Amino acid sequence: MVASEPPPRRRSRWPLYAMPALLLVLAVGWSIFWFVAASRIDTELDGWRDREARAGRVYDCTQRKVGGFPFRLEVQCSGVSVALAAQTAQQSASKVPITARLADIHVVAQIYDPTRIIAEFTGPATLTDLGQQPSVTANWTLGQASVAGLPAAPQRASLAFDHPSVDLLTGAVPAPLLRADHLELHGRLADGSTQDNPVIETVLRLVAAKVLGVHPVLQDPFNAEIRAKFRGLKDLTPKPWPVRFREIQAAGGRIDITQSRFEQGEVLALAAGSLGINPAGKLDGQLAMTVAGLEKIIPALGLDRVLDQGLSQGALDKMAPGVSARDVNNVIGALDRAIPGLGNFARKNANAGLAAGIAALGQPTTVEGRNAIALPLKFVDGAMFLGPLQIAQLPPLF
């Protein structure tokens, strides 16, 4: 008798359904997690806005949308306005807030790393004094910002703009103020903590920049990089910058220029040193500067035009304090009387003489393979002196 074979065992189908069911559970769980996180964005943004308002920066937007499902959190803010109060010494004195308006801000955070935020700005932006017409307009081809760290304790922040332009709207025709191929500003917590004696390191970079109507040296394209550390802050709680500068001054803090580089045509200048803030809010201190192409800077200051028109005592005080303008003009006039044209020659070659005189106060050296002069760049009560020559007057910090 032939034994019958047992019927084949039916395979369980639960593995076929287990994986889709697991994926479905994960998808539902992830969706719940994302929507809970998205629902908290408004609360976090409102908390951040309150923090900034205490520092004199009031943010608002006419329309706010949250999106980015499933792996990102995105906030689209349209019709942005920022009311700025007491952000500079001049603004603190006038007590007049300035309103900045921006077309759009798009903020993105990865769901797995919400402490790193990236934002993109859409221009143009305008600045308006309270109750007045727009006075400044700015635009760019790409504007971005990034922040790392918790909202209440940021560790690092950056701003970057491609092809930024800034115009003054004080007349019938916009007056250019700034043009550049690229601008960056970075800040990070270098030492201490956000609540106890923080040391802030900053880096400013400008590529092919021109600043018009401020100083003749800045009117031609230049590249610049300035690295600085701010010491003497109590904490990073919200407050306007003039208040922070008062803290630095009261604590005997310093602004350390750890590295700076300025390049414009044949001119190359490197500088480093430490600056303090006096009780009037003005900078005091000294930087060790090395300059190649010094003779190119002197004409940029416009001294040839001053001499050609005759020296005033005020102009001479900036170049050589204590020297009488009458004596200098009399000497130039006497040269003309003795040999016609000699006084004019003296005027035309005054820049070379000034450059040689300033260079004589420094030490010959080299920088990046070029002949250069090492000399101090002094700050006295906010005035900048290159050797004996006052080249600028900086406004107070508070």
C-alpha positions in Angstrom: 0.0 0.0 0.0 1.4 3.3 -1.1 1.6 5.9 1.7 -0.1 9.1 0.8 1.9 12.4 0.9 0.8 15.0 3.4 -0.8 18.0 1.9 1.6 21.0 1.4 1.6 23.5 4.3 0.1 26.8 3.5 2.7 29.6 4.0 1.7 32.4 6.3 1.1 35.7 4.5 1.7 37.9 7.5 5.3 38.8 6.4 3.8 40.2 3.2 1.7 42.6 5.2 4.1 43.3 8.0 6.5 45.6 6.1 3.7 47.8 4.5 2.0 48.0 7.9 5.3 49.0 9.6 5.9 51.6 6.9 2.4 52.9 7.4 2.9 53.2 11.1 6.2 55.0 10.6 4.6 57.4 8.1 1.7 58.2 10.4 4.1 58.6 13.3 6.4 60.9 11.3 3.5 62.9 10.0 2.2 63.4 13.6 5.8 64.4 14.7 6.1 66.9 11.8 2.8 68.5 12.4 3.4 68.8 16.1 6.8 70.4 15.3 5.2 72.7 12.7 2.5 73.7 15.2 5.2 74.9 17.6 6.9 77.2 15.1 4.4 80.0 15.7 5.1 79.8 19.4 8.9 79.8 18.8 8.8 82.6 16.4 6.7 84.7 18.8 9.2 84.0 21.5 12.0 85.1 19.2 10.1 88.2 18.3 9.6 89.1 21.9 13.3 88.6 22.6 14.3 90.9 19.6 11.8 93.5 20.7 13.5 93.9 24.0 16.7 94.7 22.0 14.9 97.5 20.1 14.1 95.4 17.0 10.4 94.8 16.4 9.7 92.3 13.5 6.4 91.7 11.8 5.0 90.3 8.5 1.6 90.6 6.9 1.4 86.9 5.9 3.1 83.8 7.4 3.0 80.3 6.0 4.5 77.1 7.4 5.4 74.2 5.1 8.2 71.8 4.1 6.6 68.5 4.8 8.0 65.8 5.3 11.7 66.5 6.0 12.0 70.3 6.5 10.3 73.0 8.4 9.8 76.1 6.2 8.4 79.5 7.1 7.5 82.0 4.4 7.0 85.5 5.6 5.8 88.2 3.2 5.5 91.9 3.7 8.2 92.0 6.3 8.8 95.1 8.4 11.4 95.8 11.1 11.1 98.8 13.5 14.7 99.6 14.7 15.1 101.8 17.8 18.3 102.9 19.5 20.6 100.8 17.3 23.3 103.5 16.9 24.5 106.3 19.1 22.9 108.9 16.8 19.6 107.1 16.9 19.7 106.7 20.7 20.1 110.5 20.9 17.3 111.3 18.5 15.0 108.6 19.9 13.4 108.3 16.4 12.9 104.7 15.3 13.7 103.6 11.7 11.4 101.2 9.9 13.0 98.7 7.4 10.7 97.0 4.9 11.5 93.8 3.0 9.5 92.0 0.3 10.0 88.4 1.6 11.9 86.1 4.0 12.1 82.3 3.5 13.4 80.4 6.5 14.3 76.7 6.4 15.3 74.2 9.1 15.9 70.5 8.7 13.5 68.5 10.9 16.4 66.4 12.2 18.5 69.5 13.1 16.2 72.4 14.1 19.0 74.3 15.8 20.5 75.3 12.4 18.4 77.8 10.5 19.0 79.1 7.0 17.1 82.1 5.6 16.9 83.8 2.2 15.9 87.4 1.7 14.1 88.9 -1.3 14.7 92.6 -2.0 14.4 95.4 -2.3 14.6 96.7 1.2 13.9 100.3 2.3 14.7 102.3 5.5 12.2 105.0 6.6 12.3 107.4 9.5 9.1 107.6 11.5 6.5 109.5 9.5 8.9 110.2 6.6 9.4 109.0 3.1 12.0 106.2 2.5 15.5 107.5 2.9 17.6 104.4 2.0 16.9 101.6 -0.4 19.0 98.4 -0.7 18.9 95.5 -3.1 20.9 92.3 -4.0 20.9 89.3 -6.3 21.1 86.8 -3.4 20.8 87.5 0.3 21.1 84.7 2.9 21.6 84.3 6.6 22.3 81.3 8.9 22.0 80.8 12.6 23.3 77.9 14.6 22.3 77.2 18.2 19.1 77.5 20.2 17.0 80.7 19.7 17.7 81.9 23.2 21.5 81.1 23.0 22.8 81.3 19.4 26.4 80.1 18.9 27.0 81.4 15.4 25.4 83.7 12.9 26.2 84.7 9.3 24.9 87.2 6.7 25.9 87.1 3.0 24.9 89.2 0.0 25.8 88.9 -3.6 26.0 92.2 -5.5 24.6 94.3 -2.7 23.7 98.0 -3.6 22.6 100.7 -1.2 21.2 104.1 -2.4 20.3 107.3 -0.5 16.9 108.8 -1.4 17.5 112.2 -0.1 17.1 114.0 -3.5 15.2 113.6 -6.7 17.6 111.0 -8.0 18.9 108.1 -5.8 22.5 108.7 -4.7 24.7 105.6 -4.7 26.2 104.8 -1.2 27.5 101.2 -1.5 28.3 98.9 -4.4 30.0 95.5 -4.0 30.3 92.1 -5.7 30.0 90.4 -2.4 29.5 91.2 1.3 29.8 88.8 4.3 29.4 89.3 8.0 30.0 86.4 10.5 29.8 86.3 14.2 30.4 83.4 16.7 30.8 82.8 20.4 34.6 82.5 20.8 34.8 82.2 24.6 32.7 82.3 27.7 28.9 81.6 27.5 25.9 83.6 26.3 25.1 84.3 30.0 28.6 85.0 31.4 31.3 87.2 29.9 31.0 86.1 26.2 33.7 87.0 23.8 32.3 87.6 20.3 34.5 87.1 17.2 33.4 88.8 14.0 34.6 88.7 10.4 33.6 91.3 7.8 34.5 90.7 4.1 34.0 93.0 1.2 34.8 92.1 -2.4 35.1 94.8 -5.2 33.3 97.3 -2.9 32.9 101.0 -3.3 31.6 103.3 -0.6 30.6 106.7 -2.1 30.3 110.0 -0.3 32.0 108.9 2.9 35.7 109.1 2.3 37.7 109.6 -0.9 39.9 106.5 -0.3 36.7 104.3 -0.4 35.4 105.5 -3.7 37.5 103.2 -5.9 36.9 99.4 -5.8 38.6 97.6 -2.9 38.7 94.3 -1.2 38.7 94.2 2.6 38.6 91.7 5.4 38.5 92.6 9.1 38.6 90.1 12.0 37.8 91.4 15.5 37.0 90.1 19.0 34.8 92.0 21.4 35.8 91.6 25.0 34.0 93.0 28.1 30.4 92.0 27.4 28.4 90.9 30.4 26.1 88.5 28.5 24.1 88.2 25.3 20.7 89.1 26.6 18.7 91.3 24.2 19.9 94.9 24.1 20.8 97.5 21.5 24.5 97.8 20.4 25.1 101.2 22.0 24.2 99.6 25.4 26.7 96.7 24.6 29.4 99.2 23.8 28.7 101.0 27.1 29.2 97.6 28.8 32.5 97.2 27.1 33.7 100.6 28.1 32.6 100.3 31.7 34.3 96.9 32.1 37.5 98.1 30.6 37.0 95.8 27.6 38.7 95.9 24.3 38.0 95.5 20.6 40.9 93.4 19.4 41.5 93.7 15.6 43.2 90.4 15.2 43.6 90.7 11.4 42.7 93.2 8.8 43.5 93.5 5.1 42.7 96.3 2.6 43.6 96.0 -1.0 42.9 98.7 -3.7 44.9 98.7 -6.9 48.5 99.1 -6.0 47.8 99.8 -2.4 47.9 96.9 0.2 47.5 97.5 3.9 47.6 95.0 6.8 46.8 96.0 10.4 46.3 94.5 13.8 46.1 95.8 17.3 43.7 96.6 20.2 41.2 99.5 20.6 39.4 100.7 23.7 36.4 102.9 24.1 36.6 106.2 26.1 33.8 107.6 28.4 32.6 109.7 25.4 32.0 106.5 23.4 34.9 107.1 21.0 37.8 104.8 20.0 41.3 105.1 21.5 44.2 102.9 20.7 46.7 101.9 18.1 47.1 99.3 15.3 50.4 98.2 13.9 50.0 98.8 10.1 52.0 97.8 7.2 51.4 99.6 3.9 52.6 99.0 0.4 51.9 101.7 -2.2 51.6 104.5 0.5 52.2 107.2 -2.2 49.0 106.1 -3.9 46.9 106.8 -0.7 48.0 110.4 -0.3 46.5 111.6 -3.6 43.3 109.7 -2.7 42.9 112.0 0.3 42.6 115.0 -2.0 45.5 116.9 -0.5 46.6 118.1 -3.9 43.3 119.9 -4.4 43.6 121.5 -1.0 47.1 122.8 -1.7 46.0 124.0 -5.2 43.3 126.2 -3.6 45.4 127.4 -0.7 45.7 125.8 2.7 43.1 126.7 5.4 44.2 126.3 9.0 41.6 123.6 9.5 42.9 121.5 6.6 46.5 121.9 7.8 45.6 120.9 11.3 44.5 117.6 10.0 47.8 117.1 8.1 50.3 118.7 10.5 48.8 119.9 13.8 50.6 123.0 15.1 51.8 124.3 11.7 50.6 127.7 10.6 48.6 127.7 7.3 49.6 131.4 6.7 53.3 130.4 6.9 52.9 127.6 4.4 50.9 129.7 1.9 53.4 132.6 2.3 56.2 130.2 1.4 54.4 128.9 -1.7 53.7 132.4 -2.8 57.3 133.5 -2.3 58.4 130.6 -4.5 56.1 131.8 -7.3 57.5 135.4 -7.0 61.1 134.2 -7.1 60.7 131.8 -10.0 57.3 131.9 -11.7 55.7 128.4 -11.6 57.9 127.1 -8.8 55.1 127.5 -6.2 52.7 125.6 -8.5 55.4 122.9 -8.8 55.5 122.7 -5.0 51.8 122.2 -4.9 51.8 119.6 -7.5 54.5 117.6 -5.8 53.2 118.1 -2.2 51.7 114.6 -2.2 55.2 113.0 -2.8 56.6 115.1 0.0 53.8 114.1 2.4 54.2 110.5 1.5 58.0 110.7 2.0 57.5 112.5 5.3 55.0 109.9 6.6 57.2 107.0 5.4 60.2 108.5 7.3 58.3 108.0 10.5 57.9 104.3 9.8 60.2 101.3 9.2 61.0 99.8 5.8 59.7 96.3 5.4 58.0 94.0 2.9 54.5 92.6 2.6 53.6 89.8 0.3 56.9 90.3 -1.6 56.4 94.1 -2.0 58.3 97.0 -0.5 56.3 98.5 2.3 56.4 100.8 5.4 55.4 99.7 8.9 53.9 102.5 11.0 51.2 103.0 13.6 47.5 103.7 12.8 46.4 105.7 15.9 42.9 106.3 17.2 42.7 109.4 19.4 39.2 110.3 20.7 37.7 108.8 17.5 40.1 110.5 15.1 42.3 108.2 12.9 45.9 109.2 12.3 48.3 107.6 9.8 51.6 108.9 11.1 50.9 112.7 11.7 48.1 112.8 9.1 44.5 112.7 10.3 42.6 110.6 7.8 39.2 110.3 9.3 36.9 111.1 12.2 34.7 108.2 13.4 31.4 108.8 15.1 30.9 107.8 18.8 29.7 104.2 19.5 27.2 105.4 22.2 
